[in-house]
Amino acid sequence: MSDTVNKFLARGHYAEMYKAKDSLFIERRAVAITVAENDSVYTHAKRLLVTGKPGERIMRGFKNARFYKSDMNGKCDSIHSNEKRGLTQLIGRPVVFNGVNQITGDVIHIISNNVTEKLDSIKVLNNAFIIQQDTLGKGYNQVKGMNLYGKFRDNKLYQVDLVKNTEKIYYMYNDDDELTGIDKGVSSSIRLEMADNRITSATGFKNVESQTYPEDQLPENVRKLRGFLWRGDEIIKSKDDIFPPDEQDLHDKIIKQTDKDNDKVDTPMEPLPETVNYGKKVVKKTPSKKKK
């Protein structure tokens, strides 16, 4: 199904459309494509259900849901998107990648501005954890707390607040990109300031207990916060990677079978003898009598 006026396209190998109810059900390599701010958002799940009129569409994806756009991608068990509210909810072991940042938690909400179609903010409810791979070294910047509230500017995170029982491990560098120390601490809340999606400062507030260690004085086994899990192998690098292996295998089988069926249809039928001899005078041969 395509709606070029409202910049929406949905496809899959099996679909049911209920026009009277403004609803569409898709499965078997299902994908919904929407255009936002001159960028396409690809959403996949084992089953997709789209309901509502243009501008008020609600999309639900069940089982192994995932999405991809040029500046953000993510995975979860199920996804719920409300076009009118500009709200996308990721439920069930969600992970979001934005630039070099990995964000996880129990539930993730991504909010977009309906007017500008740009990313506005992100909320992580319960077990919020943001990890940033240190490109200058081998470590990871890590900050965790109960909840996370992040703000976007031009689709890039520029400010992130984590609240309640927050912890951090932050690699500090000088202007010459030399590691000056590793800041490890706890506090009631932490604010991250960011530039080009990278953490530039991590400030704790209330009940702060923090210490900066020289690199050689902080053992490797204490450089990761409890619950740390880098899921970099789950990054969706392109729109073609949005489909899991089992869905891609199913697609290949369907295409292969379709090609076979088309070959059968295109193969000309062998003409029957009656057709070849139609209109010709048939000479009946009388059997010869045997000599006695």
N, C-alpha and C positions, 0 to 999 in steps of 0.2 A: 504494500500500500504506500502511496506517495501523496504528499500534500505540499506542492512546491510553493504555494502562496504563503503558507505558514511554516515553511522550512522544516518539514518533518517527513521522514521516510522510515518504513518498517518492512523487514523481509525475513523470510525463513522458508524451510521446506514444507511446513504445514501451517495453515492459518485458518481461523474462523472469524468472520466479520459479521457483526450485528449492527446494521446501519441504523435501525430504529432506536437502538440503545447507545449509539456512538461508542461502540466497544470493539476491540480487536484482540484476539488471542493468537499467539504465535509460539511455535516450538520447532525443534530440530534446526540448530544453528540460527536461532533467533537473534536479531539485532535491530535496535531502534536508533536512528540517526537524527539528531537535531542540530540546527545551526545556531550558534550563539556568538555574537561579536565576531563575525567572519571566521569562526572556527567551528568545526564539527565535533559534536560529542557523541561517541559510540557507546551504547549500553547493551550488554549481553547478559542473558541468564538462560538457564535450561528452559524456562517458561516465562514469557512476557505477556502481561495483560495491560492494555492501554484503554482507558475509558475517558469520556468527557469530550466536550467540543473544543475546537482550537482556541487556545488561550487559557483553557481551564483543564487541560489534560492531566490525568493522573496515571502514572506508569508504575507498575509493580513487576519486579523481577524475582523469581523464586529459584533457588538452588544455584550455587556457584555463580553469583552475580559479579559483574565487573564492568568498569567503564574506562574510557580512554579519551582524552583530549590532549592537544599538543603540550600543555603546561601542567597537566595533572592526570593521574590515573589511580585506580584503586580496585580493591576486591572485598567481597563480603559474602555472607550466605544469602541474604536477600536485600533488595533495594527498593525504596519507595520514593517516587519523585512527584512533587506537586508543582505544576507549571505556574499556576496563579500565585502561589506563595513564594516561588523561587526556592523551594526547600527540597533537598535531596537527603534522605536518611539511609545510612548504611548500617545494617543490623547483622549480627552474628560474625564474630572474629574479623571486624573490619580493619583494613589498612589503607592509608592514603599516602601517595607519593607526590610531593610538590617540590620541584627542583631537586635539591639534595636532601630534603627532609622526609623522614618516615614518621607518620602519625598513626597511633593505634589507641584503642580503648574499647569499652563494651559497646558503645553506640556512638556513631559519628554523624553530625548534621553539617551539611554544606549549604550555605545560603548565598544566593546570587541576587544581584540587583536587576529587577525586571525591566527597568528603563534602559540602563546601559548594557545589560546582559553580561556584566563583568562579575567576577567573584567578589563577594562582599565580606563574608566571615566564615569561620568554621568553629564548631563546638564539639567537644569530646566529653561524653558523660561517663564517669566511673573508669578508674584505672587508666587515666590519660598518660600517654608516654610519647615524647617526641625525641627522635634520634637523628643525628646528623653526622654522616661519615666525615672524618677529618681528612680533607684532601691533601693537607700538607704533611700528614703523618699516618700512623696506623691505628689511631684511636678513634673514639666516637664521642661527640658531645651528646650528653643525655640529660633530659629533665623529665621528671615525672610528678604526678599529683593526682588528686581525685578527679578534678575537672580541668578542661583546657578551653580557653577562648582566644581565638586568633583572628586578626584582621588582615585583609588583603588590600594592596594598592597596585593597580595595573596587573592583577592576577598573581602577585607575589606577596608572600607573607612579610609584613613589616613590624608587627607587634604581636606577641603571644603572652598571655597570662595563664599561669597554672596556680590553682588554689587548693588548699588543705593538704597538709602533710607532704609538702614538696621536697624533692631532693634533686641534686644536680651534680654532674661531673662535666667540667668545662675546660677545654684546652685553650690556654691564653697565649697569644702571640704579640710581638711588638711590630712596629711599622716595617721592619725588615723581614717579616715572616719567620722570625726565630721564636721557638717555643720558650716562654719565660716561666711557665709553671702550669700545674693542673689544679684547678679550683674544685674542691669537693665540699659539699655542705648540705644542710637541711634548713628549712624555714617554713613559716606559715603559708607564704606565697612567693612566687618567683615571676618576674617580668623579663621577657626576652625582647631585645631590640634587634632588628634584622635589616640587612641591606643586601639586595640581590639574592634573597632567600637564604642568606648565611647569617648565623648568630654573630652579632658584634658586641653584645654585652648580656650578662645574666645577673640580675640583681634580686637578692632575697629581701623580704619584708617580714618583720615581726618574728620574734623567737629565732633569730638567725644564729646558726652555729656553722661556721665555714672556715676552711683553711686552705691556703694555696701551697702545694707541695712542689719542690723541684722534681723533675721527671725521674731522676734516679732514686728518689725517696718514696715513691708510691708504687708498690708492687703491682704487677700485671693482674694478679688475681683479685684486686680490689678496685679495678678501673671500670667495672661494670655494675650498674645498679641492679638490685633484685628485680626480676621480671624482664631483664634485657633480652630482646630477641630481634636481631637484624634480619629482615625479610627481603633483602635486596634481590634475591633470585625470583621474587614474585612481581618485580616491576614489569609493567606492560609497556614495551618500547615502541609499538606502532599499532595502528588499527587492525593490522592483520594478526597480531598476537593476542587479540581480545578473546579468541575462541580457545578453550581448553583442548587438549589432545583428543579426548573422546568425541567431542563435537566435530572436530576437524576430520577425524576418521570417518564419522557418519556421513559428513558432507562428501568426502571423496568416494565413498561407496555409492551414495545416491547418484552422483554425477556419472560414475562408471556405469551403473545400471541404466541410467537414462540414455547414455551414449549407445549402449547395446540395443536398447529398445528402439532408438531412432534408426540404427543400422538395419534392424529388421523391417521397419516401415519403409525405408528407402530401397530395399532390395526388391527388384521387379519380380512379379510372379511368373512362374513358368507357364506358358500357354497350354491349355488343354488340347488334346487331339481334335476334339469337336470344333474348337475355335479355329484351329489351323485349317481344317478341311471344310469349313463352312462355305457353302455355295459351289463346291466342287461336285462333279458328277461321280457318284460312287458306283464302281463296277463290281457287281457281285460275281464271284467266281463259283462256278458249279463244280462240285467235286467230280473227278474223273472216275469212270467205272473200272473196276478191276477186271482184268481178263481171266476167264475161267480156264 
